[in-house]
């Protein structure tokens, strides 16, 4: 009997060794609309610009918003909510306030202009981090599970708009979301980042940000493993995918809200 028990234990150990490896090394990205995404890195979940409401750009449908509000998978256990700036296609104060009320444990990071639009009841007892930076300045926020480096980058249409970019690291994975910043317009500021200390898995980039100077920033500074295109007008996803293939080979274009893509470790 004793020998049989040992044999059984050994068999279980060998069987466990044959199971597929854990998914914690992968990043999963779920699209919510325009520049809104849920990024999952192991046990860390980060929402960026996920609750918008604009008639000119793709915004999450009422059903998807309700799913987020209810914390239905994959929108359960959100750790961080990041807002690049307070334009309607990136941020809706009423929706974000409701989300904060139903998700009291998350950390929200945004500009003072964004945070001042939140109601008192949604702020009470919450981890709200207003980031006030001058152009080109950086600040690092140590979250509960992630390290968030915040950069003030110039918005594509105006330097006066307080546009924040987020360089987020958790569980050995890193992504960069630049908001409405164009890379070539911000080369000076991007050079101030110690990119050698990062291995960027994902770069979220506006689909129309293209050109040799943009590619130089991508290839020599950021060096991401994958590029995800955003700010795509509704219904033009396939056209953008085809037109950008020569500009950003292999770039990812999400086609519908709620779509999830997985990016494995390389």
N, C-alpha and C positions, 0 to 999 in steps of 0.2 A: 504493500500500500504506500509506504514511504517513497519507494522508487517511482511509483506511478504519479505521486504528487509532484515530485521533482521534475518528471518528464512533462507534466502538464504545465508547470510554471515556465519551463524552458520554451515550450511550444508557444505560450502566450507572449513571451518576450520576443521571440523570433517573428511572430505574426505582427506585433506592434511595430517592429522595425521595417516591415514591408508596407506600412501604411503611407499614403502620400504625405509629403511634408506640410507643415502648417502654413496657412496663408498670411501669416503676420508679416512676411517680407514684401507683400504686394501692396500697391496703392489702388484703391477703388474710387472712381469719380462718378458722381451722379449729377446730371445736368438739370437745373431748375428753370433756366431762361436767361437770355442775354449774356451777362457775365456772371451769372449765379451758378454756384457749384457746391456740392457736398464732397469733401475730400476725406476719405477714410484711410488712416495709416495704422494698421494693427488695431489697437483698442482706443485710438484717438480719432475723434470726428470733428471736422472743422467745416463750418458753413461760411461761404464768402458771397456777399451781395445776393443772397438767396431769396429775399423777400422784396421784390420790386413791384411797381405798378405804373406802367407807362403805355399809352396808346400808340406810341411810335416805335417801340421795341418789344421784343418777346418778353412777356411776363408770365410767371407761373399761373396756371389755371386755378380756379376756386377749389377744385378737387385736390390738386397737388398742395395748395396752401393749407387746406384742412388736414391733409395727411401730415404735413410738417407740424402743424399746431398740435395734433394728437400724438406726435412722437411715434408714428407708425414706422416700422422698418422701411428703409434704412435710416430714417430720421430720428431714431431713438438714441438716447445717451449722448446728445451733442455736448461737446466740451467747450468749443470756442465759436463765436459768431463775429465775423470780421466784416467791416463795411469800408469800402474804398473811398466813397464820398457820398454826399447827400442828394445827388440827382435822382429823379423819379425812376429811372431805368436801373438803378442800383439799390435804392433804399426807399421803403415806404414806412413812415413813422408809425402809423396806426397798426400795421401788420407786425412790425417788429415789437411794439409794446405788448401786443397780445401774446407774441411768442415768448417774450421775457416772463410774462406772468405765468405761463404754463411750463416754463423751463428755468426755474430759479437758480439752478446750480451752474449754469454755463457762464463763461466770461465773454463779454462784448468789448471789442476794441474798435474805435472809430475816432474821427476828428471831433473837436469841440462843437463844430457846426452840426454834426450828426447827432451827438449825444444830447445837445440842448433841445432837440426836438422830441426827446423821450419824456413821457409823463412821469410825474412823481411816484405814482404807485408802481410803475414798471421798474423804476430805479431803486426803490426801497429794498435794501438787503441784497442787492445784486452786485456782481463783480463787473462794474462798468469802468473801463479804462479809456478816458479821453486822451488822445495823443495830439499835442500841439507842437508842430514842427515847422521850421522855416524851410524854404526850398533847399533840397539836397541834404537836409539833416536826417539822422537816423536815431532810432531808439529801440532797445531790446526789452521785450516784456517776457518775463518768465511765468508761463502759465502753469497750471497744475500738472499737465502732461506734455506740453509742447513749449518750445521756445519760438517766439514770434519776433522777428526783426522787422520793424516798421520803417519805411523810407518815404519821405515826401518827394514825390516825383511830379514834374510838370504835367498838367492835364493837356491833352492834345489841342484843346481850343483856347485855353487861357491859363497863364501862370498863376493867376489869382485864385483859381479853384484849388481847394485843399484836397488834393488827390493822394491817397496813401497806397503804397504798394506793400505787400506782405510776403516775407520770406520765412516760411514756416518749417520747422524741423521737429519730428517726433518719431521715435522708434527707428532711428537711423535713416529715415526717408525725408526728403525735402521738396517743397514746391514753392514757386514764385508766381504770385498773381499781381499784375501791374496796374489793375484798374484801367483807367482811360489814358495811361501814359504811353507815349510812343518812344521806343528805345533810343533812336538816334537823337531825339531832342533831349535826352537825359543821360547821354554818354558820360559826361563829366561826373554826374552824381553816382552813376553805376560803377565807375572806376574806383570810387571810394570804398566799395565793398570788398572784403577779402574773400574773393570767390574761390581761392585755393583751399579754403577751409570748409567749403561746401561741395557736395555732390548733388546737383540739382536734378531731380527725377522728372519734374513736370514744370514747364513754363506755360502759363496762361497768357496768350497774346492776342491783341486785336487783329482780326483777319486782314485788315487793310494796312497794317504796319509792315511794309515791305520795302525792299531796296538793298543795294549792296552795303550801305552803311548800317542798316538794321541787321543784316546777316553777319556782319563783322562783329557786332556786339554779341550776338547769339553764339557765334563760333569761338570767339576769343575770350569773352568774359563769362557769360552765364553757363554755356556748354551743357544745356539740358539733354537728358536722354530722350524726352518726348516733348513735342509742342502741341498744345491744345488751342485751337482757334476759337475766338469768342466775339461777341458783339455783332453776330450775323443776323441780318434781317430775316424775319419769318418767311419760309418758303424758298429761300435762296441757298439753303444748306448744300444741296448737290452742286449748284453752280460754283459756289465758293470752294468746295472740295476739289473740283476739277481745275479751276483757275489758279488755286494756290499750290497745286501739286508740284509745279515747276519752281515756285518760290520757296515753299517750305515742304520739301519732300517728306512724305510720311506723316505730315501733320494730321491731327485728329479733329474731325468735325462731328459734333453731336447733332443728331437729326430730329430728336423729339424730347420733350420734357420727361423726366423720370428715367431716361436711358442711363445705364450704368456701364462703364468700361473698367476693365482691370488691367493694371500695368505691373507686370511681374518684375522682380529683381533681375538685373543684368549682371 
